[in-house]
């Protein structure tokens, strides 16, 4: 631990602003002196006590509930004091200042500060203490932030599942199986004179195959969890007046973008996050793509292409009512060509033929091997089909069982494990396997697994993760 990890810390643990109840939280070693100074008495562990919170001269600042959690049976693993007061910003600031003041006061017996080093907590520092004191692992710590930030019901439930340790349990099971396989390889390396093929008799190939199969299942659930957390960025692109803003409004169920018959109405991006079966989709409406002499519109079109270049999926909107017009077909061809240049082949493009209500009975034009949908943004016809296609291109499986919240770094770590296991399998299948290389691949796979739960992590990674938390958590 760093020196700052031993300091007692205090913070307002509720969101800024006015509310019915606000909480001030303190964590550190030996908080008994602070408890008596602020509460005027000792507190029974884990029992809510209604009393006045007193200032330095004994006058009440407020009245509320005080809870004391002695170490190690607390959120952080240290002594924790929580003061639940009325949720006014001034009251909470007074309570926080009183805690800091009481910590700095000299102890009657020693003359030293009652709580040396008591300071305001940094973002995420309470949860960081919980991680450092082995109350939770890193994946569970991240799940706390994800539960707070969850934008859909499915994401919240998956984050709760991760917080209870479902994801960590699977990672630990993989790690234990990997350690057992490493033990066999190391035994073969350490005792070659025994002339016993440890690897063959212990079915090392079978064990490695089972590991790879289990890893594949964990990766699938982790990808689904990452999708619940991150969602996908979907950009609506196409010519002016194709109905892009109308489609955004229809998907969002609200009039977010201005819709007029005038070409070039949308000058800048308009973004809205919607959810389909719990998956967040960040839908972005952009300026119509065309050549323009209007400086403002040109800037909007340039920004549209920037958004398209960073998309996870693109809805290429076509005007079904004008599909046979030469100028419309030529403009679509130019957009098609530019999309091919700017987009990686892995980014799906969905052809959306809009205004089916204006051309009743029109056959859906053929698309070059791509997903396509026939719809009306005005009437809503075909929107359900578009939603299904968006879930398909996102890789979502309907109502998956046992999905836990995951982050991009978790998925990347699991991919790294998979690569090392593939290399290990190649070494094991070789006629004369290089056991030292096999052992190294297994070691690297174990390190990648351990980075998920924080058993093998850099301080820089921890700093990035916990700095994203709110103060007081």
KOLNU-170640 format. One record per residue (C-alpha): residue number from 0; residue in one letter; chain; y, z, x. Coordinates in Angstrom, 3 decimals. Example, Ala and Ser with C-alpha at 12.3 -4.5 7.8 and 13.67 -1.06 7.14 Angstrom:
residues 2
[0 'A' 'A' [-4.500 7.800 12.300]]
[1 'S' 'A' [-1.060 7.140 13.670]]
END
This chain:
residues 473
[0 'X' 'A' [0.000 0.000 0.000]]
[1 'X' 'A' [3.608 -0.547 1.011]]
[2 'X' 'A' [5.940 2.433 1.355]]
[3 'X' 'A' [7.650 1.623 -1.955]]
[4 'X' 'A' [4.336 2.004 -3.768]]
[5 'X' 'A' [4.470 5.760 -3.140]]
[6 'X' 'A' [7.930 6.229 -4.672]]
[7 'X' 'A' [8.132 7.764 -8.144]]
[8 'X' 'A' [9.585 5.212 -10.563]]
[9 'X' 'A' [11.369 5.306 -13.922]]
[10 'X' 'A' [12.506 2.671 -16.401]]
[11 'X' 'A' [13.287 1.931 -20.020]]
[12 'X' 'A' [9.997 0.529 -21.314]]
[13 'X' 'A' [11.223 -1.051 -24.558]]
[14 'X' 'A' [13.057 -4.333 -25.020]]
[15 'X' 'A' [16.861 -4.410 -24.607]]
[16 'X' 'A' [18.945 -3.935 -27.724]]
[17 'X' 'A' [18.983 -1.569 -30.683]]
[18 'X' 'A' [15.800 -0.354 -32.357]]
[19 'X' 'A' [14.281 2.506 -34.280]]
[20 'X' 'A' [12.463 3.885 -31.219]]
[21 'X' 'A' [12.988 3.455 -27.500]]
[22 'X' 'A' [10.823 4.653 -24.610]]
[23 'X' 'A' [11.702 5.864 -21.125]]
[24 'X' 'A' [8.706 5.942 -18.789]]
[25 'X' 'A' [8.306 7.781 -15.465]]
[26 'X' 'A' [5.353 7.467 -13.069]]
[27 'X' 'A' [4.651 9.276 -9.811]]
[28 'X' 'A' [2.944 12.231 -8.168]]
[29 'X' 'A' [3.750 15.779 -9.277]]
[30 'X' 'A' [5.984 15.166 -12.285]]
[31 'X' 'A' [5.695 18.769 -13.496]]
[32 'X' 'A' [9.155 19.722 -12.197]]
[33 'X' 'A' [10.735 16.725 -13.939]]
[34 'X' 'A' [8.921 17.540 -17.203]]
[35 'X' 'A' [10.334 21.080 -17.239]]
[36 'X' 'A' [13.834 19.889 -16.303]]
[37 'X' 'A' [14.082 17.280 -19.066]]
[38 'X' 'A' [11.893 18.854 -21.758]]
[39 'X' 'A' [12.626 22.518 -21.031]]
[40 'X' 'A' [8.922 23.430 -21.039]]
[41 'X' 'A' [5.514 22.340 -19.834]]
[42 'X' 'A' [3.570 19.861 -21.947]]
[43 'X' 'A' [-0.066 19.804 -22.933]]
[44 'X' 'A' [-1.794 16.684 -21.550]]
[45 'X' 'A' [-1.954 13.677 -23.866]]
[46 'X' 'A' [-0.437 15.586 -26.787]]
[47 'X' 'A' [2.794 14.419 -28.442]]
[48 'X' 'A' [5.409 17.178 -28.571]]
[49 'X' 'A' [8.579 16.977 -30.625]]
[50 'X' 'A' [11.483 18.563 -28.742]]
[51 'X' 'A' [15.061 18.027 -27.497]]
[52 'X' 'A' [15.615 16.108 -24.259]]
[53 'X' 'A' [18.132 18.154 -22.282]]
[54 'X' 'A' [20.879 17.225 -19.845]]
[55 'X' 'A' [21.693 19.103 -16.634]]
[56 'X' 'A' [23.479 21.971 -18.475]]
[57 'X' 'A' [20.808 22.300 -21.169]]
[58 'X' 'A' [22.574 20.369 -23.920]]
[59 'X' 'A' [20.403 17.982 -25.973]]
[60 'X' 'A' [20.794 14.281 -25.290]]
[61 'X' 'A' [18.474 13.416 -28.181]]
[62 'X' 'A' [15.359 14.697 -29.916]]
[63 'X' 'A' [12.069 12.892 -29.858]]
[64 'X' 'A' [8.441 12.879 -28.737]]
[65 'X' 'A' [7.381 13.654 -25.171]]
[66 'X' 'A' [3.930 12.714 -23.838]]
[67 'X' 'A' [2.537 13.739 -20.459]]
[68 'X' 'A' [-0.489 12.000 -18.905]]
[69 'X' 'A' [-1.693 13.779 -15.738]]
[70 'X' 'A' [-3.291 11.652 -13.013]]
[71 'X' 'A' [-5.695 9.963 -12.874]]
[72 'X' 'A' [-6.034 9.627 -16.674]]
[73 'X' 'A' [-2.949 7.487 -17.227]]
[74 'X' 'A' [-1.919 3.849 -17.340]]
[75 'X' 'A' [-0.825 3.805 -13.690]]
[76 'X' 'A' [-3.342 6.293 -12.333]]
[77 'X' 'A' [-0.440 8.624 -11.427]]
[78 'X' 'A' [1.271 11.317 -13.494]]
[79 'X' 'A' [3.103 9.556 -16.320]]
[80 'X' 'A' [5.817 10.958 -18.592]]
[81 'X' 'A' [6.909 9.024 -21.671]]
[82 'X' 'A' [9.969 10.021 -23.667]]
[83 'X' 'A' [10.177 8.446 -27.118]]
[84 'X' 'A' [13.735 8.679 -28.386]]
[85 'X' 'A' [15.976 6.848 -30.836]]
[86 'X' 'A' [16.291 3.244 -29.751]]
[87 'X' 'A' [20.007 2.983 -29.009]]
[88 'X' 'A' [20.882 1.433 -25.629]]
[89 'X' 'A' [23.320 4.229 -24.724]]
[90 'X' 'A' [20.808 6.973 -25.580]]
[91 'X' 'A' [18.109 5.350 -23.470]]
[92 'X' 'A' [20.462 4.849 -20.536]]
[93 'X' 'A' [21.456 8.533 -20.750]]
[94 'X' 'A' [17.789 9.564 -20.720]]
[95 'X' 'A' [17.010 7.310 -17.769]]
[96 'X' 'A' [20.013 8.643 -15.861]]
[97 'X' 'A' [18.916 12.211 -16.674]]
[98 'X' 'A' [15.424 11.575 -15.264]]
[99 'X' 'A' [16.877 10.127 -12.047]]
[100 'X' 'A' [19.295 13.052 -11.803]]
[101 'X' 'A' [16.534 15.643 -12.340]]
[102 'X' 'A' [14.404 13.981 -9.672]]
[103 'X' 'A' [17.247 14.212 -7.155]]
[104 'X' 'A' [18.029 17.881 -7.851]]
[105 'X' 'A' [16.992 20.380 -5.191]]
[106 'X' 'A' [13.822 22.348 -5.825]]
[107 'X' 'A' [14.631 26.135 -5.976]]
[108 'X' 'A' [11.840 27.039 -3.560]]
[109 'X' 'A' [12.180 24.310 -0.913]]
[110 'X' 'A' [15.719 23.047 -1.271]]
[111 'X' 'A' [14.332 19.503 -1.187]]
[112 'X' 'A' [14.682 16.969 -4.024]]
[113 'X' 'A' [12.292 17.692 -6.858]]
[114 'X' 'A' [10.989 14.107 -6.770]]
[115 'X' 'A' [12.021 12.488 -3.476]]
[116 'X' 'A' [12.646 8.778 -3.776]]
[117 'X' 'A' [12.663 8.574 -7.602]]
[118 'X' 'A' [14.180 5.193 -8.457]]
[119 'X' 'A' [14.406 2.580 -11.175]]
[120 'X' 'A' [11.226 0.510 -11.361]]
[121 'X' 'A' [11.129 -3.160 -10.435]]
[122 'X' 'A' [9.727 -5.735 -12.898]]
[123 'X' 'A' [5.997 -5.190 -13.409]]
[124 'X' 'A' [5.841 -2.174 -11.115]]
[125 'X' 'A' [4.043 0.115 -13.581]]
[126 'X' 'A' [1.276 -2.461 -14.026]]
[127 'X' 'A' [1.246 -3.076 -10.281]]
[128 'X' 'A' [0.581 0.649 -9.779]]
[129 'X' 'A' [-2.290 0.404 -12.279]]
[130 'X' 'A' [-3.765 -2.457 -10.234]]
[131 'X' 'A' [-3.282 -0.722 -6.875]]
[132 'X' 'A' [-4.842 2.478 -8.221]]
[133 'X' 'A' [-7.919 0.583 -9.510]]
[134 'X' 'A' [-7.180 1.160 -13.187]]
[135 'X' 'A' [-7.323 -2.598 -13.821]]
[136 'X' 'A' [-8.057 -5.671 -11.738]]
[137 'X' 'A' [-5.661 -8.567 -11.172]]
[138 'X' 'A' [-7.055 -10.727 -13.978]]
[139 'X' 'A' [-6.573 -7.850 -16.425]]
[140 'X' 'A' [-3.038 -7.246 -15.131]]
[141 'X' 'A' [-2.187 -10.893 -15.784]]
[142 'X' 'A' [-3.754 -10.595 -19.242]]
[143 'X' 'A' [-1.257 -7.836 -20.084]]
[144 'X' 'A' [1.656 -10.192 -19.419]]
[145 'X' 'A' [-0.125 -12.986 -21.284]]
[146 'X' 'A' [-0.688 -10.727 -24.294]]
[147 'X' 'A' [3.026 -9.909 -24.382]]
[148 'X' 'A' [3.979 -13.586 -24.008]]
[149 'X' 'A' [1.322 -14.999 -26.370]]
[150 'X' 'A' [2.857 -17.614 -28.664]]
[151 'X' 'A' [-0.148 -18.049 -30.967]]
[152 'X' 'A' [-2.718 -15.795 -32.641]]
[153 'X' 'A' [-5.550 -17.439 -30.699]]
[154 'X' 'A' [-3.735 -16.854 -27.396]]
[155 'X' 'A' [-3.149 -13.184 -28.255]]
[156 'X' 'A' [-6.802 -12.620 -29.121]]
[157 'X' 'A' [-7.960 -14.366 -25.958]]
[158 'X' 'A' [-5.537 -12.311 -23.846]]
[159 'X' 'A' [-6.851 -9.147 -25.492]]
[160 'X' 'A' [-10.391 -10.224 -24.614]]
[161 'X' 'A' [-9.366 -10.691 -20.973]]
[162 'X' 'A' [-7.609 -7.327 -20.972]]
[163 'X' 'A' [-10.808 -5.585 -22.022]]
[164 'X' 'A' [-12.500 -7.150 -18.980]]
[165 'X' 'A' [-14.498 -10.055 -20.483]]
[166 'X' 'A' [-13.248 -12.557 -17.905]]
[167 'X' 'A' [-13.519 -10.078 -15.025]]
[168 'X' 'A' [-17.085 -9.207 -16.024]]
[169 'X' 'A' [-18.149 -12.852 -15.737]]
[170 'X' 'A' [-16.413 -13.208 -12.376]]
[171 'X' 'A' [-18.115 -10.050 -11.085]]
[172 'X' 'A' [-21.511 -11.305 -12.300]]
[173 'X' 'A' [-20.976 -14.577 -10.430]]
[174 'X' 'A' [-19.859 -12.695 -7.333]]
[175 'X' 'A' [-22.923 -10.404 -7.381]]
[176 'X' 'A' [-25.279 -13.380 -7.642]]
[177 'X' 'A' [-23.402 -15.071 -4.818]]
[178 'X' 'A' [-23.634 -11.955 -2.631]]
[179 'X' 'A' [-27.390 -11.816 -3.222]]
[180 'X' 'A' [-27.749 -15.430 -2.120]]
[181 'X' 'A' [-25.587 -14.772 0.933]]
[182 'X' 'A' [-27.852 -11.850 1.837]]
[183 'X' 'A' [-30.877 -14.158 1.906]]
[184 'X' 'A' [-29.103 -16.691 4.118]]
[185 'X' 'A' [-27.828 -13.999 6.480]]
[186 'X' 'A' [-31.341 -12.524 6.705]]
[187 'X' 'A' [-32.706 -15.915 7.734]]
[188 'X' 'A' [-29.981 -16.192 10.371]]
[189 'X' 'A' [-30.521 -12.668 11.706]]
[190 'X' 'A' [-34.321 -12.724 11.915]]
[191 'X' 'A' [-35.426 -16.246 12.874]]
[192 'X' 'A' [-38.372 -14.931 14.914]]
[193 'X' 'A' [-40.128 -13.667 11.790]]
[194 'X' 'A' [-41.119 -17.227 10.912]]
[195 'X' 'A' [-40.704 -16.376 7.256]]
[196 'X' 'A' [-38.848 -18.872 5.143]]
[197 'X' 'A' [-36.778 -16.370 3.198]]
[198 'X' 'A' [-34.884 -19.102 1.430]]
[199 'X' 'A' [-37.957 -20.923 0.148]]
[200 'X' 'A' [-39.829 -17.817 -0.983]]
[201 'X' 'A' [-36.758 -16.392 -2.704]]
[202 'X' 'A' [-36.093 -19.728 -4.438]]
[203 'X' 'A' [-32.645 -20.080 -2.892]]
[204 'X' 'A' [-32.291 -23.563 -4.370]]
[205 'X' 'A' [-33.053 -22.220 -7.831]]
[206 'X' 'A' [-30.586 -19.379 -7.369]]
[207 'X' 'A' [-27.875 -21.773 -6.219]]
[208 'X' 'A' [-28.599 -24.090 -9.143]]
[209 'X' 'A' [-28.279 -21.177 -11.592]]
[210 'X' 'A' [-25.030 -20.161 -9.937]]
[211 'X' 'A' [-23.610 -23.649 -10.354]]
[212 'X' 'A' [-24.691 -23.789 -13.995]]
[213 'X' 'A' [-23.156 -20.386 -14.796]]
[214 'X' 'A' [-19.977 -21.348 -12.937]]
[215 'X' 'A' [-19.714 -24.518 -15.028]]
[216 'X' 'A' [-19.841 -22.446 -18.241]]
[217 'X' 'A' [-17.204 -20.024 -16.956]]
[218 'X' 'A' [-14.985 -22.927 -15.906]]
[219 'X' 'A' [-15.221 -24.459 -19.367]]
[220 'X' 'A' [-14.109 -21.230 -21.047]]
[221 'X' 'A' [-11.397 -20.708 -18.420]]
[222 'X' 'A' [-10.019 -24.214 -19.017]]
[223 'X' 'A' [-9.887 -23.487 -22.729]]
[224 'X' 'A' [-8.140 -20.178 -22.006]]
[225 'X' 'A' [-5.619 -21.872 -19.732]]
[226 'X' 'A' [-4.949 -24.390 -22.494]]
[227 'X' 'A' [-4.255 -21.542 -24.943]]
[228 'X' 'A' [-1.827 -19.991 -22.479]]
[229 'X' 'A' [-0.063 -23.041 -21.094]]
[230 'X' 'A' [-0.440 -25.605 -23.866]]
[231 'X' 'A' [0.321 -29.239 -23.088]]
[232 'X' 'A' [3.554 -31.199 -22.790]]
[233 'X' 'A' [3.623 -34.153 -25.201]]
[234 'X' 'A' [6.480 -36.663 -24.926]]
[235 'X' 'A' [7.366 -39.057 -27.753]]
[236 'X' 'A' [8.493 -42.381 -26.283]]
[237 'X' 'A' [9.408 -45.749 -27.719]]
[238 'X' 'A' [12.195 -48.069 -28.777]]
[239 'X' 'A' [15.272 -46.891 -30.675]]
[240 'X' 'A' [14.732 -46.486 -34.428]]
[241 'X' 'A' [10.938 -46.441 -34.114]]
[242 'X' 'A' [10.955 -43.010 -35.786]]
[243 'X' 'A' [10.589 -40.669 -32.788]]
[244 'X' 'A' [12.947 -38.006 -34.152]]
[245 'X' 'A' [11.350 -38.277 -37.590]]
[246 'X' 'A' [7.923 -37.722 -36.014]]
[247 'X' 'A' [9.160 -34.633 -34.150]]
[248 'X' 'A' [10.581 -33.236 -37.391]]
[249 'X' 'A' [7.343 -33.992 -39.249]]
[250 'X' 'A' [5.165 -32.299 -36.626]]
[251 'X' 'A' [7.483 -29.286 -36.403]]
[252 'X' 'A' [7.935 -29.019 -40.176]]
[253 'X' 'A' [11.705 -28.648 -39.735]]
[254 'X' 'A' [14.792 -30.833 -39.341]]
[255 'X' 'A' [15.277 -30.313 -35.605]]
[256 'X' 'A' [16.451 -33.740 -34.519]]
[257 'X' 'A' [19.212 -35.821 -36.124]]
[258 'X' 'A' [17.823 -38.897 -37.892]]
[259 'X' 'A' [20.037 -41.885 -38.745]]
[260 'X' 'A' [19.546 -45.660 -39.017]]
[261 'X' 'A' [21.886 -46.066 -36.024]]
[262 'X' 'A' [20.054 -47.068 -32.831]]
[263 'X' 'A' [20.653 -44.662 -29.967]]
[264 'X' 'A' [21.278 -41.584 -32.141]]
[265 'X' 'A' [19.154 -39.401 -29.825]]
[266 'X' 'A' [20.980 -39.137 -26.498]]
[267 'X' 'A' [19.176 -36.193 -24.920]]
[268 'X' 'A' [15.766 -34.578 -25.258]]
[269 'X' 'A' [14.951 -32.323 -28.190]]
[270 'X' 'A' [12.024 -29.971 -27.656]]
[271 'X' 'A' [9.922 -27.848 -29.997]]
[272 'X' 'A' [6.676 -25.927 -29.479]]
[273 'X' 'A' [4.173 -26.227 -32.296]]
[274 'X' 'A' [0.591 -25.003 -32.541]]
[275 'X' 'A' [-2.550 -26.786 -33.662]]
[276 'X' 'A' [-5.594 -24.532 -34.080]]
[277 'X' 'A' [-3.831 -21.996 -31.878]]
[278 'X' 'A' [-3.117 -24.431 -29.026]]
[279 'X' 'A' [0.599 -24.620 -28.095]]
[280 'X' 'A' [1.935 -28.172 -27.893]]
[281 'X' 'A' [5.383 -28.646 -26.395]]
[282 'X' 'A' [6.636 -31.761 -28.210]]
[283 'X' 'A' [9.638 -33.545 -26.684]]
[284 'X' 'A' [11.670 -36.210 -28.475]]
[285 'X' 'A' [13.530 -38.524 -26.091]]
[286 'X' 'A' [16.184 -41.198 -26.219]]
[287 'X' 'A' [15.088 -44.657 -27.319]]
[288 'X' 'A' [14.024 -46.794 -24.338]]
[289 'X' 'A' [16.130 -49.942 -23.971]]
[290 'X' 'A' [18.824 -51.529 -21.798]]
[291 'X' 'A' [22.217 -50.096 -22.710]]
[292 'X' 'A' [25.842 -50.486 -21.627]]
[293 'X' 'A' [26.687 -47.009 -22.930]]
[294 'X' 'A' [26.907 -44.621 -19.966]]
[295 'X' 'A' [25.916 -41.569 -22.009]]
[296 'X' 'A' [22.921 -43.366 -23.511]]
[297 'X' 'A' [21.833 -44.596 -20.063]]
[298 'X' 'A' [21.781 -41.004 -18.809]]
[299 'X' 'A' [19.680 -40.024 -21.832]]
[300 'X' 'A' [17.243 -42.881 -21.164]]
[301 'X' 'A' [16.925 -41.850 -17.497]]
[302 'X' 'A' [16.138 -38.302 -18.609]]
[303 'X' 'A' [13.590 -39.679 -21.056]]
[304 'X' 'A' [11.715 -41.393 -18.234]]
[305 'X' 'A' [11.840 -38.163 -16.196]]
[306 'X' 'A' [10.212 -36.303 -19.094]]
[307 'X' 'A' [7.608 -39.033 -19.525]]
[308 'X' 'A' [6.723 -38.866 -15.820]]
[309 'X' 'A' [5.941 -35.142 -16.165]]
[310 'X' 'A' [4.019 -35.368 -19.458]]
[311 'X' 'A' [0.442 -34.273 -20.096]]
[312 'X' 'A' [0.225 -36.858 -22.886]]
[313 'X' 'A' [2.555 -39.573 -24.221]]
[314 'X' 'A' [2.931 -40.695 -27.835]]
[315 'X' 'A' [3.965 -44.361 -27.560]]
[316 'X' 'A' [5.663 -44.947 -30.904]]
[317 'X' 'A' [5.658 -48.456 -32.375]]
[318 'X' 'A' [7.585 -49.705 -35.420]]
[319 'X' 'A' [4.914 -51.158 -37.713]]
[320 'X' 'A' [7.573 -52.725 -39.933]]
[321 'X' 'A' [8.868 -54.832 -37.010]]
[322 'X' 'A' [5.662 -55.412 -35.041]]
[323 'X' 'A' [5.800 -59.209 -35.471]]
[324 'X' 'A' [9.446 -59.555 -34.381]]
[325 'X' 'A' [9.690 -61.207 -30.957]]
[326 'X' 'A' [12.372 -58.852 -29.649]]
[327 'X' 'A' [10.331 -55.812 -30.727]]
[328 'X' 'A' [7.153 -57.097 -29.069]]
[329 'X' 'A' [9.040 -57.948 -25.881]]
[330 'X' 'A' [10.646 -54.485 -25.734]]
[331 'X' 'A' [7.267 -52.794 -26.280]]
[332 'X' 'A' [5.783 -54.905 -23.480]]
[333 'X' 'A' [8.516 -53.748 -21.076]]
[334 'X' 'A' [7.908 -50.093 -22.020]]
[335 'X' 'A' [4.148 -50.614 -21.632]]
[336 'X' 'A' [4.606 -52.033 -18.145]]
[337 'X' 'A' [6.915 -49.214 -17.064]]
[338 'X' 'A' [4.525 -46.579 -18.440]]
[339 'X' 'A' [1.743 -48.085 -16.338]]
[340 'X' 'A' [3.959 -47.793 -13.239]]
[341 'X' 'A' [5.257 -44.268 -13.825]]
[342 'X' 'A' [2.249 -42.474 -15.332]]
[343 'X' 'A' [-0.896 -41.401 -13.449]]
[344 'X' 'A' [-4.041 -42.933 -14.904]]
[345 'X' 'A' [-5.203 -39.438 -15.897]]
[346 'X' 'A' [-2.333 -38.998 -18.404]]
[347 'X' 'A' [-3.415 -40.286 -21.831]]
[348 'X' 'A' [-1.166 -42.593 -23.842]]
[349 'X' 'A' [-1.648 -42.565 -27.619]]
[350 'X' 'A' [-0.428 -45.562 -29.597]]
[351 'X' 'A' [1.304 -44.334 -32.755]]
[352 'X' 'A' [2.075 -47.009 -35.338]]
[353 'X' 'A' [4.781 -45.545 -37.555]]
[354 'X' 'A' [6.234 -46.567 -40.953]]
[355 'X' 'A' [2.937 -47.385 -42.623]]
[356 'X' 'A' [4.686 -46.551 -45.893]]
[357 'X' 'A' [6.959 -49.571 -45.363]]
[358 'X' 'A' [4.006 -51.937 -44.856]]
[359 'X' 'A' [1.355 -50.949 -47.449]]
[360 'X' 'A' [-2.157 -52.157 -46.628]]
[361 'X' 'A' [-1.238 -53.349 -43.124]]
[362 'X' 'A' [-4.160 -53.471 -40.722]]
[363 'X' 'A' [-3.890 -51.183 -37.706]]
[364 'X' 'A' [-3.057 -53.246 -34.623]]
[365 'X' 'A' [-5.602 -53.166 -31.829]]
[366 'X' 'A' [-4.938 -50.886 -28.859]]
[367 'X' 'A' [-6.153 -51.636 -25.361]]
[368 'X' 'A' [-8.948 -49.062 -25.174]]
[369 'X' 'A' [-6.605 -46.192 -26.084]]
[370 'X' 'A' [-6.480 -43.688 -28.887]]
[371 'X' 'A' [-4.331 -44.969 -31.746]]
[372 'X' 'A' [-3.185 -43.738 -35.133]]
[373 'X' 'A' [-1.546 -45.313 -38.176]]
[374 'X' 'A' [0.969 -42.951 -39.850]]
[375 'X' 'A' [4.207 -42.389 -41.696]]
[376 'X' 'A' [6.526 -39.760 -40.253]]
[377 'X' 'A' [8.484 -39.859 -43.519]]
[378 'X' 'A' [5.602 -39.182 -45.938]]
[379 'X' 'A' [3.253 -37.314 -43.596]]
[380 'X' 'A' [0.380 -39.753 -44.044]]
[381 'X' 'A' [-1.774 -39.842 -40.903]]
[382 'X' 'A' [-0.295 -36.693 -39.320]]
[383 'X' 'A' [-3.614 -34.823 -39.526]]
[384 'X' 'A' [-5.319 -37.653 -37.647]]
[385 'X' 'A' [-2.632 -37.445 -34.944]]
[386 'X' 'A' [-3.127 -33.684 -34.645]]
[387 'X' 'A' [-6.879 -34.178 -34.153]]
[388 'X' 'A' [-6.266 -36.788 -31.462]]
[389 'X' 'A' [-3.825 -34.483 -29.650]]
[390 'X' 'A' [-6.452 -31.722 -29.549]]
[391 'X' 'A' [-9.027 -34.198 -28.252]]
[392 'X' 'A' [-6.847 -35.438 -25.393]]
[393 'X' 'A' [-5.950 -31.839 -24.543]]
[394 'X' 'A' [-9.654 -31.081 -24.149]]
[395 'X' 'A' [-9.777 -28.415 -26.860]]
[396 'X' 'A' [-13.101 -27.498 -28.432]]
[397 'X' 'A' [-12.850 -26.348 -32.019]]
[398 'X' 'A' [-13.207 -22.569 -32.423]]
[399 'X' 'A' [-14.851 -21.952 -29.004]]
[400 'X' 'A' [-16.768 -18.706 -28.670]]
[401 'X' 'A' [-15.857 -16.122 -26.059]]
[402 'X' 'A' [-12.686 -17.794 -24.794]]
[403 'X' 'A' [-10.546 -15.523 -22.654]]
[404 'X' 'A' [-7.009 -16.184 -21.525]]
[405 'X' 'A' [-6.789 -17.787 -18.090]]
[406 'X' 'A' [-4.145 -19.168 -15.801]]
[407 'X' 'A' [-3.864 -22.330 -13.760]]
[408 'X' 'A' [-4.578 -20.336 -10.592]]
[409 'X' 'A' [-7.851 -19.068 -12.099]]
[410 'X' 'A' [-8.980 -22.600 -12.924]]
[411 'X' 'A' [-7.996 -23.779 -9.437]]
[412 'X' 'A' [-9.902 -20.896 -7.829]]
[413 'X' 'A' [-13.007 -21.758 -9.865]]
[414 'X' 'A' [-12.705 -25.399 -8.783]]
[415 'X' 'A' [-12.584 -24.210 -5.179]]
[416 'X' 'A' [-15.738 -22.152 -5.770]]
[417 'X' 'A' [-17.403 -25.212 -7.271]]
[418 'X' 'A' [-16.513 -27.336 -4.222]]
[419 'X' 'A' [-17.942 -24.763 -1.820]]
[420 'X' 'A' [-21.139 -24.434 -3.875]]
[421 'X' 'A' [-21.536 -28.226 -3.841]]
[422 'X' 'A' [-21.187 -28.183 -0.043]]
[423 'X' 'A' [-23.683 -25.322 0.146]]
[424 'X' 'A' [-26.156 -27.290 -1.985]]
[425 'X' 'A' [-25.765 -30.298 0.319]]
[426 'X' 'A' [-26.524 -28.106 3.336]]
[427 'X' 'A' [-29.536 -26.559 1.625]]
[428 'X' 'A' [-30.934 -29.972 0.648]]
[429 'X' 'A' [-30.609 -31.343 4.179]]
[430 'X' 'A' [-33.863 -31.833 6.126]]
[431 'X' 'A' [-32.671 -29.456 8.805]]
[432 'X' 'A' [-30.150 -27.222 7.048]]
[433 'X' 'A' [-27.379 -25.764 9.198]]
[434 'X' 'A' [-27.736 -22.183 8.003]]
[435 'X' 'A' [-24.506 -21.039 9.643]]
[436 'X' 'A' [-22.560 -23.708 7.704]]
[437 'X' 'A' [-24.424 -22.775 4.522]]
[438 'X' 'A' [-23.494 -19.122 5.034]]
[439 'X' 'A' [-19.844 -20.059 5.628]]
[440 'X' 'A' [-19.636 -22.128 2.432]]
[441 'X' 'A' [-21.037 -19.213 0.439]]
[442 'X' 'A' [-18.561 -16.827 2.081]]
[443 'X' 'A' [-15.623 -19.081 1.198]]
[444 'X' 'A' [-16.911 -19.375 -2.381]]
[445 'X' 'A' [-17.039 -15.585 -2.645]]
[446 'X' 'A' [-13.474 -15.269 -1.310]]
[447 'X' 'A' [-12.221 -17.748 -3.910]]
[448 'X' 'A' [-13.947 -15.777 -6.677]]
[449 'X' 'A' [-12.542 -12.488 -5.424]]
[450 'X' 'A' [-9.002 -13.888 -5.435]]
[451 'X' 'A' [-9.194 -14.067 -9.248]]
[452 'X' 'A' [-9.686 -10.326 -9.682]]
[453 'X' 'A' [-7.500 -9.389 -6.703]]
[454 'X' 'A' [-10.234 -8.111 -4.402]]
[455 'X' 'A' [-9.173 -10.781 -1.918]]
[456 'X' 'A' [-5.486 -11.586 -2.437]]
[457 'X' 'A' [-2.323 -11.985 -0.390]]
[458 'X' 'A' [0.704 -9.748 -0.867]]
[459 'X' 'A' [2.741 -12.880 -1.609]]
[460 'X' 'A' [0.490 -13.679 -4.582]]
[461 'X' 'A' [0.844 -10.149 -5.940]]
[462 'X' 'A' [4.623 -10.357 -5.601]]
[463 'X' 'A' [4.781 -13.575 -7.588]]
[464 'X' 'A' [2.517 -12.283 -10.357]]
[465 'X' 'A' [4.156 -8.903 -10.960]]
[466 'X' 'A' [7.725 -10.166 -10.598]]
[467 'X' 'A' [7.193 -12.175 -13.793]]
[468 'X' 'A' [6.687 -8.985 -15.846]]
[469 'X' 'A' [9.445 -7.260 -17.752]]
[470 'X' 'A' [11.024 -4.090 -16.381]]
[471 'X' 'A' [9.276 -1.003 -17.730]]
[472 'X' 'A' [5.861 -2.717 -17.783]]
END
